């Protein structure tokens, strides 16, 4: 099981990698972190229907890959904060 510091570093690595892959279409930013819940803001020119799911699920997949399957993110809630920005909370499960 990861320590809180290692878990936060893992989340930052996943977000950094996400931004390298998806920028400039979508940019992710960690808004809040706790060992069981994170909040991530996504901004960009994605459509709020299909693009929202693709953007938020891509971070789930990257986190699982980087952690070698030891960390899962489960989407909890997504809200649109303005025209080109959404905020998603994820529940963190570690193995």
N, CA, C and O atoms as CSV, one atom per row, in Angstrom:
chain,resi,resn,atom,element,x,y,z
A,1,UNK,N,N,0.842,-1.181,0.000
A,1,UNK,CA,C,0.000,0.000,0.000
A,1,UNK,C,C,0.892,1.252,0.000
A,1,UNK,O,O,1.917,1.292,0.680
A,2,UNK,N,N,0.499,2.242,-0.750
A,2,UNK,CA,C,1.270,3.476,-0.875
A,2,UNK,C,C,1.055,4.387,0.328
A,2,UNK,O,O,-0.038,4.445,0.890
A,3,UNK,N,N,2.113,5.097,0.715
A,3,UNK,CA,C,1.951,6.129,1.735
A,3,UNK,C,C,1.185,7.295,1.109
A,3,UNK,O,O,1.060,7.381,-0.113
A,4,UNK,N,N,0.680,8.183,1.950
A,4,UNK,CA,C,-0.054,9.350,1.441
A,4,UNK,C,C,0.829,10.204,0.534
A,4,UNK,O,O,0.366,10.721,-0.483
A,5,UNK,N,N,2.102,10.350,0.904
A,5,UNK,CA,C,3.029,11.157,0.100
A,5,UNK,C,C,3.272,10.500,-1.252
A,5,UNK,O,O,3.272,11.173,-2.283
A,6,UNK,N,N,3.481,9.174,-1.249
A,6,UNK,CA,C,3.688,8.452,-2.508
A,6,UNK,C,C,2.436,8.487,-3.377
A,6,UNK,O,O,2.525,8.593,-4.600
A,7,UNK,N,N,1.278,8.397,-2.744
A,7,UNK,CA,C,0.019,8.437,-3.488
A,7,UNK,C,C,-0.176,9.799,-4.144
A,7,UNK,O,O,-0.578,9.881,-5.305
A,8,UNK,N,N,0.105,10.856,-3.410
A,8,UNK,CA,C,-0.029,12.197,-3.986
A,8,UNK,C,C,0.962,12.392,-5.133
A,8,UNK,O,O,0.621,12.998,-6.149
A,9,UNK,N,N,2.185,11.884,-4.978
A,9,UNK,CA,C,3.183,11.974,-6.050
A,9,UNK,C,C,2.721,11.199,-7.281
A,9,UNK,O,O,2.916,11.652,-8.409
A,10,UNK,N,N,2.116,10.048,-7.073
A,10,UNK,CA,C,1.574,9.250,-8.176
A,10,UNK,C,C,0.496,10.026,-8.930
A,10,UNK,O,O,0.483,10.037,-10.161
A,11,UNK,N,N,-0.399,10.667,-8.200
A,11,UNK,CA,C,-1.471,11.452,-8.826
A,11,UNK,C,C,-0.868,12.603,-9.634
A,11,UNK,O,O,-1.306,12.873,-10.752
A,12,UNK,N,N,0.128,13.273,-9.074
A,12,UNK,CA,C,0.788,14.367,-9.806
A,12,UNK,C,C,1.463,13.853,-11.078
A,12,UNK,O,O,1.399,14.509,-12.118
A,13,UNK,N,N,2.109,12.684,-11.005
A,13,UNK,CA,C,2.739,12.099,-12.197
A,13,UNK,C,C,1.694,11.775,-13.252
A,13,UNK,O,O,1.898,12.047,-14.435
A,14,UNK,N,N,0.574,11.195,-12.832
A,14,UNK,CA,C,-0.485,10.840,-13.780
A,14,UNK,C,C,-1.046,12.091,-14.453
A,14,UNK,O,O,-1.291,12.088,-15.660
A,15,UNK,N,N,-1.250,13.150,-13.688
A,15,UNK,CA,C,-1.772,14.397,-14.255
A,15,UNK,C,C,-0.752,15.021,-15.206
A,15,UNK,O,O,-1.121,15.513,-16.272
A,16,UNK,N,N,0.508,15.006,-14.835
A,16,UNK,CA,C,1.558,15.542,-15.707
A,16,UNK,C,C,1.613,14.779,-17.029
A,16,UNK,O,O,1.709,15.381,-18.098
A,17,UNK,N,N,1.552,13.462,-16.949
A,17,UNK,CA,C,1.565,12.635,-18.152
A,17,UNK,C,C,0.306,12.885,-18.983
A,17,UNK,O,O,0.376,12.971,-20.209
A,18,UNK,N,N,-0.839,13.002,-18.317
A,18,UNK,CA,C,-2.104,13.314,-18.990
A,18,UNK,C,C,-1.954,14.606,-19.792
A,18,UNK,O,O,-2.350,14.668,-20.956
A,19,UNK,N,N,-1.385,15.630,-19.169
A,19,UNK,CA,C,-1.243,16.928,-19.837
A,19,UNK,C,C,-0.303,16.857,-21.036
A,19,UNK,O,O,-0.529,17.532,-22.040
A,20,UNK,N,N,0.743,16.050,-20.940
A,20,UNK,CA,C,1.643,15.886,-22.095
A,20,UNK,C,C,0.922,15.235,-23.265
A,20,UNK,O,O,1.179,15.574,-24.420
A,21,UNK,N,N,0.034,14.313,-22.977
A,21,UNK,CA,C,-0.685,13.594,-24.030
A,21,UNK,C,C,-1.834,14.424,-24.606
A,21,UNK,O,O,-2.019,14.462,-25.822
A,22,UNK,N,N,-2.600,15.084,-23.750
A,22,UNK,CA,C,-3.865,15.700,-24.168
A,22,UNK,C,C,-3.807,17.205,-24.424
A,22,UNK,O,O,-4.743,17.766,-24.992
A,23,UNK,N,N,-2.731,17.862,-24.016
A,23,UNK,CA,C,-2.620,19.297,-24.254
A,23,UNK,C,C,-2.418,19.557,-25.747
A,23,UNK,O,O,-1.697,18.787,-26.381
A,24,UNK,N,N,-2.989,20.556,-26.327
A,24,UNK,CA,C,-3.742,21.658,-25.743
A,24,UNK,C,C,-5.252,21.413,-25.694
A,24,UNK,O,O,-6.001,22.287,-25.256
A,25,UNK,N,N,-5.709,20.241,-26.136
A,25,UNK,CA,C,-7.154,19.971,-26.154
A,25,UNK,C,C,-7.770,19.927,-24.760
A,25,UNK,O,O,-8.900,20.374,-24.563
A,26,UNK,N,N,-7.042,19.399,-23.810
A,26,UNK,CA,C,-7.521,19.336,-22.429
A,26,UNK,C,C,-6.323,19.432,-21.498
A,26,UNK,O,O,-5.265,18.858,-21.758
A,27,UNK,N,N,-6.508,20.167,-20.411
A,27,UNK,CA,C,-5.477,20.334,-19.391
A,27,UNK,C,C,-6.103,19.955,-18.051
A,27,UNK,O,O,-7.195,20.412,-17.714
A,28,UNK,N,N,-5.398,19.112,-17.288
A,28,UNK,CA,C,-5.874,18.702,-15.968
A,28,UNK,C,C,-5.065,19.415,-14.888
A,28,UNK,O,O,-3.869,19.659,-15.047
A,29,UNK,N,N,-5.743,19.745,-13.781
A,29,UNK,CA,C,-5.087,20.404,-12.655
A,29,UNK,C,C,-5.668,19.827,-11.368
A,29,UNK,O,O,-6.886,19.784,-11.192
A,30,UNK,N,N,-4.788,19.384,-10.471
A,30,UNK,CA,C,-5.240,18.856,-9.187
A,30,UNK,C,C,-5.745,20.010,-8.331
A,30,UNK,O,O,-5.017,20.969,-8.075
A,31,UNK,N,N,-6.990,19.912,-7.891
A,31,UNK,CA,C,-7.598,20.955,-7.065
A,31,UNK,C,C,-7.467,20.611,-5.587
A,31,UNK,O,O,-7.122,21.468,-4.774
A,32,UNK,N,N,-7.745,19.349,-5.238
A,32,UNK,CA,C,-7.604,18.928,-3.843
A,32,UNK,C,C,-7.223,17.459,-3.789
A,32,UNK,O,O,-7.536,16.679,-4.689
A,33,UNK,N,N,-6.531,17.099,-2.698
A,33,UNK,CA,C,-6.071,15.729,-2.511
A,33,UNK,C,C,-6.300,15.303,-1.075
A,33,UNK,O,O,-5.999,16.045,-0.139
A,34,UNK,N,N,-6.830,14.117,-0.909
A,34,UNK,CA,C,-6.821,13.402,0.363
A,34,UNK,C,C,-6.550,11.951,-0.001
A,34,UNK,O,O,-6.710,11.582,-1.164
A,35,UNK,N,N,-6.150,11.120,0.943
A,35,UNK,CA,C,-5.828,9.728,0.600
A,35,UNK,C,C,-6.995,8.929,0.022
A,35,UNK,O,O,-6.785,7.863,-0.557
A,36,UNK,N,N,-8.210,9.428,0.171
A,36,UNK,CA,C,-9.368,8.689,-0.342
A,36,UNK,C,C,-10.130,9.412,-1.442
A,36,UNK,O,O,-11.001,8.818,-2.077
A,37,UNK,N,N,-9.817,10.689,-1.681
A,37,UNK,CA,C,-10.603,11.475,-2.633
A,37,UNK,C,C,-9.730,12.568,-3.251
A,37,UNK,O,O,-8.977,13.248,-2.554
A,38,UNK,N,N,-9.844,12.722,-4.574
A,38,UNK,CA,C,-9.179,13.844,-5.239
A,38,UNK,C,C,-10.206,14.603,-6.067
A,38,UNK,O,O,-11.245,14.070,-6.456
A,39,UNK,N,N,-9.883,15.852,-6.318
A,39,UNK,CA,C,-10.695,16.683,-7.193
A,39,UNK,C,C,-9.773,17.241,-8.269
A,39,UNK,O,O,-8.728,17.820,-7.970
A,40,UNK,N,N,-10.177,17.056,-9.533
A,40,UNK,CA,C,-9.357,17.472,-10.665
A,40,UNK,C,C,-10.184,18.368,-11.577
A,40,UNK,O,O,-11.329,18.055,-11.903
A,41,UNK,N,N,-9.592,19.482,-11.980
A,41,UNK,CA,C,-10.231,20.391,-12.928
A,41,UNK,C,C,-9.679,20.106,-14.316
A,41,UNK,O,O,-8.466,20.021,-14.505
A,42,UNK,N,N,-10.573,19.959,-15.281
A,42,UNK,CA,C,-10.198,19.770,-16.678
A,42,UNK,C,C,-10.669,20.990,-17.445
A,42,UNK,O,O,-11.822,21.400,-17.316
A,43,UNK,N,N,-9.783,21.574,-18.242
A,43,UNK,CA,C,-10.184,22.708,-19.070
A,43,UNK,C,C,-9.702,22.470,-20.487
A,43,UNK,O,O,-8.692,21.804,-20.715
A,44,UNK,N,N,-10.436,23.022,-21.429
A,44,UNK,CA,C,-10.059,22.874,-22.825
A,44,UNK,C,C,-11.251,22.997,-23.739
A,44,UNK,O,O,-12.333,23.420,-23.334
A,45,UNK,N,N,-11.031,22.619,-24.979
A,45,UNK,CA,C,-12.059,22.764,-25.993
A,45,UNK,C,C,-12.834,21.495,-26.265
A,45,UNK,O,O,-13.282,21.284,-27.393
A,46,UNK,N,N,-13.007,20.646,-25.272
A,46,UNK,CA,C,-13.755,19.409,-25.484
A,46,UNK,C,C,-15.252,19.675,-25.385
A,46,UNK,O,O,-15.683,20.620,-24.725
A,47,UNK,N,N,-16.041,18.829,-26.051
A,47,UNK,CA,C,-17.492,18.963,-25.927
A,47,UNK,C,C,-17.897,18.394,-24.571
A,47,UNK,O,O,-17.254,17.473,-24.068
A,48,UNK,N,N,-18.943,18.931,-23.986
A,48,UNK,CA,C,-19.321,18.519,-22.638
A,48,UNK,C,C,-20.028,17.170,-22.593
A,48,UNK,O,O,-20.304,16.666,-21.504
A,49,UNK,N,N,-20.324,16.583,-23.719
A,49,UNK,CA,C,-20.929,15.249,-23.740
A,49,UNK,C,C,-19.864,14.182,-23.824
A,49,UNK,O,O,-19.361,13.709,-22.805
A,50,UNK,N,N,-19.525,13.810,-25.029
A,50,UNK,CA,C,-18.561,12.727,-25.249
A,50,UNK,C,C,-17.165,13.093,-24.777
A,50,UNK,O,O,-16.458,12.241,-24.238
A,51,UNK,N,N,-16.754,14.338,-24.966
A,51,UNK,CA,C,-15.409,14.751,-24.583
A,51,UNK,C,C,-15.175,14.706,-23.088
A,51,UNK,O,O,-14.053,14.464,-22.645
A,52,UNK,N,N,-16.217,14.937,-22.304
A,52,UNK,CA,C,-16.100,14.886,-20.856
A,52,UNK,C,C,-15.727,13.493,-20.389
A,52,UNK,O,O,-14.797,13.337,-19.597
A,53,UNK,N,N,-16.426,12.490,-20.858
A,53,UNK,CA,C,-16.145,11.110,-20.447
A,53,UNK,C,C,-14.752,10.686,-20.878
A,53,UNK,O,O,-14.022,10.078,-20.095
A,54,UNK,N,N,-14.377,10.994,-22.101
A,54,UNK,CA,C,-13.042,10.627,-22.584
A,54,UNK,C,C,-11.958,11.289,-21.746
A,54,UNK,O,O,-10.961,10.650,-21.408
A,55,UNK,N,N,-12.136,12.545,-21.411
A,55,UNK,CA,C,-11.136,13.279,-20.636
A,55,UNK,C,C,-10.991,12.720,-19.233
A,55,UNK,O,O,-9.874,12.516,-18.757
A,56,UNK,N,N,-12.102,12.471,-18.572
A,56,UNK,CA,C,-12.038,11.999,-17.193
A,56,UNK,C,C,-11.610,10.537,-17.105
A,56,UNK,O,O,-10.914,10.162,-16.161
A,57,UNK,N,N,-12.001,9.721,-18.046
A,57,UNK,CA,C,-11.603,8.303,-18.046
A,57,UNK,C,C,-10.132,8.129,-18.404
A,57,UNK,O,O,-9.496,7.184,-17.938
A,58,UNK,N,N,-9.584,9.014,-19.216
A,58,UNK,CA,C,-8.165,8.918,-19.581
A,58,UNK,C,C,-7.283,9.036,-18.343
A,58,UNK,O,O,-6.262,8.354,-18.248
A,59,UNK,N,N,-7.659,9.890,-17.394
A,59,UNK,CA,C,-6.882,10.016,-16.159
A,59,UNK,C,C,-6.989,8.743,-15.325
A,59,UNK,O,O,-6.009,8.325,-14.707
A,60,UNK,N,N,-8.151,8.132,-15.300
A,60,UNK,CA,C,-8.339,6.856,-14.593
A,60,UNK,C,C,-7.382,5.810,-15.160
A,60,UNK,O,O,-6.681,5.130,-14.411
A,61,UNK,N,N,-7.360,5.690,-16.475
A,61,UNK,CA,C,-6.515,4.692,-17.141
A,61,UNK,C,C,-5.029,4.958,-16.900
A,61,UNK,O,O,-4.271,4.028,-16.624
A,62,UNK,N,N,-4.611,6.214,-17.002
A,62,UNK,CA,C,-3.200,6.552,-16.788
A,62,UNK,C,C,-2.757,6.259,-15.358
A,62,UNK,O,O,-1.661,5.745,-15.136
A,63,UNK,N,N,-3.600,6.583,-14.402
A,63,UNK,CA,C,-3.263,6.329,-12.998
A,63,UNK,C,C,-3.089,4.840,-12.747
A,63,UNK,O,O,-2.153,4.422,-12.065
A,64,UNK,N,N,-3.984,4.053,-13.294
A,64,UNK,CA,C,-3.889,2.597,-13.122
A,64,UNK,C,C,-2.625,2.054,-13.783
A,64,UNK,O,O,-1.955,1.190,-13.218
A,65,UNK,N,N,-2.298,2.548,-14.965
A,65,UNK,CA,C,-1.107,2.093,-15.682
A,65,UNK,C,C,0.169,2.483,-14.944
A,65,UNK,O,O,1.052,1.647,-14.750
A,66,UNK,N,N,0.275,3.735,-14.535
A,66,UNK,CA,C,1.477,4.213,-13.850
A,66,UNK,C,C,1.691,3.474,-12.525
A,66,UNK,O,O,2.830,3.208,-12.139
A,67,UNK,N,N,0.605,3.144,-11.833
A,67,UNK,CA,C,0.719,2.447,-10.545
A,67,UNK,C,C,0.831,0.936,-10.708
A,67,UNK,O,O,0.867,0.205,-9.718
A,68,UNK,N,N,0.886,0.469,-11.937
A,68,UNK,CA,C,0.954,-0.962,-12.257
A,68,UNK,C,C,-0.236,-1.719,-11.664
A,68,UNK,O,O,-0.093,-2.821,-11.135
A,69,UNK,N,N,-1.410,-1.096,-11.768
A,69,UNK,CA,C,-2.647,-1.726,-11.333
A,69,UNK,C,C,-2.920,-1.653,-9.847
A,69,UNK,O,O,-3.876,-2.264,-9.370
A,70,UNK,N,N,-2.101,-0.918,-9.097
A,70,UNK,CA,C,-2.258,-0.866,-7.640
A,70,UNK,C,C,-3.138,0.278,-7.157
A,70,UNK,O,O,-3.498,0.332,-5.981
A,71,UNK,N,N,-3.486,1.191,-8.056
A,71,UNK,CA,C,-4.325,2.330,-7.683
A,71,UNK,C,C,-5.431,2.503,-8.709
A,71,UNK,O,O,-5.178,2.604,-9.909
A,72,UNK,N,N,-6.652,2.536,-8.217
A,72,UNK,CA,C,-7.815,2.755,-9.075
A,72,UNK,C,C,-8.486,4.062,-8.689
A,72,UNK,O,O,-8.620,4.381,-7.507
A,73,UNK,N,N,-8.902,4.808,-9.693
A,73,UNK,CA,C,-9.732,5.983,-9.470
A,73,UNK,C,C,-11.134,5.643,-9.942
A,73,UNK,O,O,-11.319,5.101,-11.032
A,74,UNK,N,N,-12.114,5.963,-9.121
A,74,UNK,CA,C,-13.509,5.767,-9.511
A,74,UNK,C,C,-14.169,7.141,-9.532
A,74,UNK,O,O,-14.172,7.864,-8.536
A,75,UNK,N,N,-14.731,7.485,-10.698
A,75,UNK,CA,C,-15.389,8.787,-10.809
A,75,UNK,C,C,-16.535,8.867,-9.823
A,75,UNK,O,O,-17.348,7.950,-9.710
A,76,UNK,N,N,-16.585,9.973,-9.116
A,76,UNK,CA,C,-17.633,10.187,-8.137
A,76,UNK,C,C,-18.657,11.189,-8.666
A,76,UNK,O,O,-19.852,10.897,-8.728
A,77,UNK,N,N,-18.174,12.377,-9.047
A,77,UNK,CA,C,-19.083,13.431,-9.503
A,77,UNK,C,C,-18.347,14.358,-10.459
A,77,UNK,O,O,-17.186,14.697,-10.229
A,78,UNK,N,N,-19.014,14.765,-11.524
A,78,UNK,CA,C,-18.461,15.733,-12.471
A,78,UNK,C,C,-19.450,16.879,-12.622
A,78,UNK,O,O,-20.641,16.667,-12.850
A,79,UNK,N,N,-18.936,18.097,-12.490
A,79,UNK,CA,C,-19.772,19.280,-12.693
A,79,UNK,C,C,-19.084,20.201,-13.694
A,79,UNK,O,O,-17.857,20.265,-13.756
A,80,UNK,N,N,-19.881,20.901,-14.462
A,80,UNK,CA,C,-19.342,21.893,-15.384
A,80,UNK,C,C,-19.277,23.213,-14.638
A,80,UNK,O,O,-20.297,23.717,-14.168
A,81,UNK,N,N,-18.070,23.780,-14.527
A,81,UNK,CA,C,-17.904,25.022,-13.780
A,81,UNK,C,C,-17.980,26.262,-14.661
A,81,UNK,O,O,-18.308,27.347,-14.182
A,82,UNK,N,N,-17.677,26.105,-15.947
A,82,UNK,CA,C,-17.931,27.148,-16.939
A,82,UNK,C,C,-17.921,26.491,-18.314
A,82,UNK,O,O,-17.862,25.266,-18.411
A,83,UNK,N,N,-17.978,27.281,-19.366
A,83,UNK,CA,C,-18.148,26.746,-20.714
A,83,UNK,C,C,-17.086,25.720,-21.093
A,83,UNK,O,O,-17.406,24.718,-21.732
A,84,UNK,N,N,-15.841,25.946,-20.716
A,84,UNK,CA,C,-14.752,25.055,-21.126
A,84,UNK,C,C,-14.042,24.395,-19.947
A,84,UNK,O,O,-12.888,23.984,-20.068
A,85,UNK,N,N,-14.721,24.292,-18.816
A,85,UNK,CA,C,-14.094,23.718,-17.627
A,85,UNK,C,C,-15.067,22.809,-16.886
A,85,UNK,O,O,-16.230,23.149,-16.668
A,86,UNK,N,N,-14.551,21.635,-16.505
A,86,UNK,CA,C,-15.313,20.726,-15.656
A,86,UNK,C,C,-14.450,20.373,-14.455
A,86,UNK,O,O,-13.225,20.487,-14.498
A,87,UNK,N,N,-15.098,19.948,-13.395
A,87,UNK,CA,C,-14.374,19.496,-12.217
A,87,UNK,C,C,-14.918,18.130,-11.833
A,87,UNK,O,O,-16.127,17.947,-11.691
A,88,UNK,N,N,-14.010,17.173,-11.667
A,88,UNK,CA,C,-14.392,15.800,-11.359
A,88,UNK,C,C,-13.759,15.374,-10.046
A,88,UNK,O,O,-12.578,15.621,-9.806
A,89,UNK,N,N,-14.557,14.730,-9.197
A,89,UNK,CA,C,-14.007,14.116,-7.996
A,89,UNK,C,C,-13.906,12.619,-8.239
A,89,UNK,O,O,-14.765,12.011,-8.877
A,90,UNK,N,N,-12.839,12.048,-7.716
A,90,UNK,CA,C,-12.576,10.617,-7.845
A,90,UNK,C,C,-12.366,10.025,-6.462
A,90,UNK,O,O,-11.743,10.641,-5.597
A,91,UNK,N,N,-12.887,8.835,-6.266
A,91,UNK,CA,C,-12.596,8.060,-5.068
A,91,UNK,C,C,-11.355,7.229,-5.375
A,91,UNK,O,O,-11.274,6.595,-6.427
A,92,UNK,N,N,-10.393,7.231,-4.461
A,92,UNK,CA,C,-9.140,6.506,-4.659
A,92,UNK,C,C,-9.210,5.166,-3.941
A,92,UNK,O,O,-9.552,5.096,-2.760
A,93,UNK,N,N,-8.887,4.117,-4.662
A,93,UNK,CA,C,-8.795,2.768,-4.082
A,93,UNK,C,C,-7.388,2.252,-4.354
A,93,UNK,O,O,-6.947,2.219,-5.502
A,94,UNK,N,N,-6.682,1.850,-3.300
A,94,UNK,CA,C,-5.343,1.291,-3.466
A,94,UNK,C,C,-5.338,-0.170,-3.045
A,94,UNK,O,O,-6.114,-0.600,-2.192
A,95,UNK,N,N,-4.440,-0.913,-3.668
A,95,UNK,CA,C,-4.334,-2.348,-3.370
A,95,UNK,C,C,-3.035,-2.631,-2.662
A,95,UNK,O,O,-2.754,-3.781,-2.324
